[in-house]
């Protein structure tokens, strides 16, 4: 191993440990915001979480923070229709923003329209939004709704990173294939981070790396 690679590995280990300590500390629900004007002041770095309904967003947030009940899980698609804000650290040093799920088939047009306005306003009007994590079910890969949201993020010029969920449902060769396909699509989008993360909220796979990615994005240290 070269000196450069040794230093890189050491820095990565330090980041993972710092992220572990952050999420092992105080984490609390701050508020639910039905519109941009209800959000807290833009005084902390924010990481947004977006994904199709039932992609496992609440479960992944619970795994990320090590709290089973922090984000509510539900089998009812489209349950969350507000921006749910969580703060980590004492005093708070970062906010996690759980965005309403999209792609639920039975939602009336008015709900879909309200989702689009709320999310678009947040993406375009929040200067402290450091990155959006786009959660995608690894069993299905990128669906048309996901590509639509990627186009929305492209237009808003928001940095985003794709996080594949439910990795435990796939065999290793299948995991590698979906990562490869997803990374190829990400390379076609300028605001998309080149690294695709594979996670399992149920078994804890990739959670340490996800925590590190969140912290690095909040600190602006990952390019």
N, C-alpha and C positions, 0 to 999 in steps of 0.2 A: 504494500500500500504506500502511495506517495505521500509526501508531507501535506500536499494540498488536499488529497482525499481524506487523510487523517483529520485534518483541521475541519473539513466539511462534516465528517461523521461526528466529531466532537460537538460542533455547533448544533447539529441536528439533535443530538442527545440532550443538550442543554435546553433547547427549545421544547422538546417533548416533556422534559421534567418541569419546566416553567409552566407549561400549559396544564400539566397534571395538578400542580399546586394551585393554579388559578381556579380550576373547576372543582377542586377539593375544598375550596373556601366558600364563603357566603355567596349564595345565589338566591335571588328572590324575584317573584313576579312583581312587576311595577304597575302595569295597567293594560287595558285593552282600548285601542283607538279605532273608532269607526271612520275617522277622517284625519287628514294630515294635521289639522289645527289642534287635535287632541294629544299629539305626541309630546314627549318631554323636550326641553331645549336640546338643540343639536350640539351638545357639549361633550359627548363621548363617542368613540368609534362604534359603529354599528355593523353587525353581520346579519344579513337577511337570510331566511330559510324559505325556499319556494319549492313547490312540487305538486304533482297531481294528488287529488284526494285519494286516501288510502295507500299512499306511497310509503308510509311508515315514518312520517315527519315527526309526529309527537313521540313515538318510541325512540327515534334517533336523538331527539333533544334530551329525552330522559337519560339515555345512555351516555350522551356527551357530558352531561352535568352530574351523572351519578346519582340522580334523584328519580325514583320510580314515579312519583306523582307530580313532578314539576309541570309537565305539559300533559294535558288530558288526551287520552287515546279514545277513539270511537270507531265503531264499524259503520257509522252513518256518514256517507260521503258529503262533503260540503258543510260540515258542522261549524267550522271556524270561519266566520265572515268578518273578522276584525283583525287588526294588527296587534298581536299579543307581545308585550315587551317584557323581557327578563334582564336583570342586571347582575353582573358577576364582579366579585371583589368587594373589599371593605377598606376605604370607600370604593364605590363602583368604578371599574376601569374599562368596562366593555358592556355593550348591550347586544342581546340576541333578539332578533325580531322575527317572530313566527308569522309568516304571511298566510292569508287564506288559501286553501287548496283549490286547484282548478281542475277542469276536465270532468266534473261530475255530470253524468248524462241527464239526470232527472231535474236539474235545477231550472227554474223558470228563467226566461230571458232577462227579466229585471234583476235577478240575482247575479247572472253572468255579467251584465252591464255594470252593476255596482262593483263587482270584483275588479273588472278591468279599470274602472276609474280610480278605485282606491289604490291598487297596485301601481298603476301608471303614475299617479300623483306621488306615491312614495318613492319610486325609482328616480323620478325626474327632480323631485323637490327636496331631497334629503342630502345635503352636502357632506354629512358625516357618515354616509353609507360607504363602507370600505369595500365590501364584497357581498354578493349574493351567492349562496350555495344552492344550486339547482339539484334537487333530489330526484333520482330516476330509479324505478324498480328494475333491478338487474335482470329479472326474469323476462322482461319485455323490451328492455332497451328504450331508446328514444322513440316516442310516439308523436303523431302530428301535433298534439297539444303542447308537448315539450318543445318542439321546434318553433311553434308560434311564440312561446315565452322567450326562447332564445332570441328570436327576432326582435321582440319587445326590449330585451336587455341590450341587444346590439344598438337599437335606435336610441335608447336612453344613455348609451355609452357607459354602462355600469359594468365594472369588473365582476365576472362570475366564474364559478368552478362547479363542475358536475360531480355529484356524489352518488354513486350507485348504492342502493340499499338492498337488504335481504340477500346478501351474498351466501348465507348458509343454505339457501334453497337451490344453489347451483353446485355442480362439481367443479374442481379446479380448472379443467380445460374449458368449460363453459364460461367461467369467470374471466379467464384470460381473453377469450374471444370477444365477450361483450365490452371489456375494457378497451380492446384494440379498436373495435368498431366505433365506440363512443369517442375515443381520443381522436380518431380520424375526422369525425364530424366537428369536434371542438376546434381542430386546427383551421377549419374554414371560417371561424368567427373571431375577429380581432380582439374583442373584449374577453374572450373565454380563456381561462387559465389552461395551460397545456396538460397539466397533471390531472388525471381522473382518479378519484378515490373510490375504493371498494370497501363497503362497510357491512357489518351485521350487528344490529342493535341487540338481537337475541343472544348472540355468543360473544359479543365484544370485539369482533374482528374489525380492525381499522380504526377503532375509536381513538386510540392514542395519536394516530396520524391525523385524524380529523381535528382533534383538539389543537394540535400543533399548527395545522393549517389555519384554523380560526384565529389563533393568537398572532401568527405571522401576518395575516391579512390585516388584523386590527392595528398592529404596530407598523405596517407598511414595509416589512423587511423581506418580503418574498418576491419583490419585483412587480 
